[in-house]
């Protein structure tokens, strides 16, 4: 069983930062802040003029833990109770789901629902239902 500790202050700060980034991406760039789309374009051979915003976005995601460590002096310990093959397989399934659903949890869950997109509401219900069933099966039936 994976145990987590609820920290409301950091949750509010983190959620606010994600919301602010989503709004800024939409207002300043006219783009949806979906990580799968941003990463997909980042690794595209034809990134061209898109590099001026995709590269800093991806670099920011990568260096954020380092910045957190510099200011807090603490590195959160992450424990993943799965082997590398399980993680690789689930990564492929998540990638396939994001491609099939035309977006990921951040694109649909944060941005799409805020825009009242029907497609995003269906996507969120689908991936949340799948996640709930997956956790139940892996934690209680296996």
C-alpha positions in Angstrom: 0.0 0.0 0.0 1.3 3.4 -0.9 0.9 5.9 1.9 0.9 9.7 1.2 0.9 12.6 3.5 -1.6 15.4 2.7 0.1 18.8 3.0 -2.6 21.4 2.2 -0.3 24.5 2.0 2.0 22.9 -0.5 -1.0 21.5 -2.4 -2.6 25.0 -2.7 0.7 26.6 -3.7 1.5 23.8 -6.3 -2.1 23.9 -7.7 -2.0 27.7 -8.0 1.3 27.5 -9.8 -0.1 25.0 -12.3 -3.2 27.1 -12.8 -1.1 30.2 -13.3 1.1 28.5 -15.8 -2.0 27.2 -17.7 -3.5 30.6 -17.9 -0.2 32.2 -18.9 0.3 29.6 -21.6 -3.2 30.3 -23.0 -3.0 34.1 -22.7 0.6 34.6 -23.9 0.9 31.8 -26.4 -2.7 30.9 -27.3 -1.8 27.3 -26.5 -3.2 24.6 -24.2 -0.8 23.6 -21.5 -0.8 19.8 -22.0 2.4 18.1 -21.1 2.1 15.4 -23.7 1.6 18.0 -26.5 4.4 20.2 -25.2 6.8 17.2 -25.0 5.7 15.8 -28.3 6.5 19.1 -30.0 9.8 19.4 -28.0 11.1 16.2 -29.5 9.8 17.0 -33.0 12.4 17.4 -35.7 10.5 20.4 -36.9 10.4 22.3 -33.6 11.6 25.6 -35.3 10.1 28.7 -33.8 8.3 26.6 -31.2 11.6 26.1 -29.4 11.5 29.6 -27.9 8.7 28.5 -25.5 8.9 24.7 -25.4 12.5 24.5 -24.4 12.2 26.8 -21.3 9.0 25.0 -20.3 10.7 21.5 -20.4 13.8 22.8 -18.8 11.7 24.4 -16.0 10.1 21.0 -15.3 13.4 19.3 -15.1 15.2 21.9 -12.9 12.2 22.6 -10.6 13.3 19.8 -8.1 16.8 21.3 -7.9 15.3 24.8 -7.2 13.1 23.2 -4.5 16.1 21.6 -2.9 18.2 24.8 -3.0 15.5 26.7 -1.1 14.2 24.0 1.3 17.4 22.0 1.8 15.2 18.9 1.5 14.9 16.3 -1.3 11.6 14.4 -1.0 12.2 10.6 -1.1 10.2 9.0 -3.8 9.5 5.3 -3.5 7.9 3.5 -6.4 6.9 -0.1 -5.5 7.4 -1.4 -9.1 10.2 -2.8 -11.2 11.6 -1.1 -14.3 9.5 -3.3 -16.6 6.2 -2.4 -14.9 7.1 1.2 -15.1 8.1 1.0 -18.7 4.9 -0.8 -19.6 2.7 1.6 -17.8 4.6 4.5 -19.4 3.8 3.1 -22.8 0.2 2.6 -21.9 -0.1 6.2 -20.6 1.5 7.5 -23.8 -0.9 5.4 -25.9 -3.8 6.7 -23.9 -2.7 10.3 -24.2 -2.4 9.8 -28.0 -5.7 8.0 -28.2 -7.5 10.7 -26.1 -5.9 13.6 -28.0 -4.3 14.9 -24.8 -3.1 14.1 -21.3 -4.4 14.7 -17.8 -3.0 18.2 -17.7 -4.4 19.2 -21.0 -7.8 17.8 -20.4 -8.0 17.9 -16.6 -6.6 21.4 -16.1 -7.1 23.3 -19.3 -10.0 21.5 -21.1 -12.3 21.4 -18.1 -11.6 25.0 -17.4 -12.7 25.8 -21.0 -15.8 23.6 -20.4 -14.8 21.2 -23.2 -17.2 18.2 -23.5 -14.4 16.1 -24.9 -12.2 16.9 -21.9 -15.0 16.0 -19.4 -15.4 12.6 -21.1 -11.6 12.2 -21.1 -11.3 13.0 -17.4 -14.1 10.7 -16.4 -12.5 8.0 -18.5 -9.0 8.3 -17.1 -10.1 8.8 -13.5 -12.4 5.7 -13.7 -9.5 3.7 -15.2 -7.2 4.9 -12.5 -9.6 4.0 -9.7 -10.2 0.5 -11.1 -6.4 0.0 -11.7 -5.6 1.0 -8.1 -8.3 -1.2 -6.7 -7.2 -4.2 -8.7 -3.5 -3.8 -8.1 -3.8 -3.0 -4.4 -6.7 -5.3 -3.4 -7.0 -8.1 -5.8 -3.4 -8.9 -6.9 
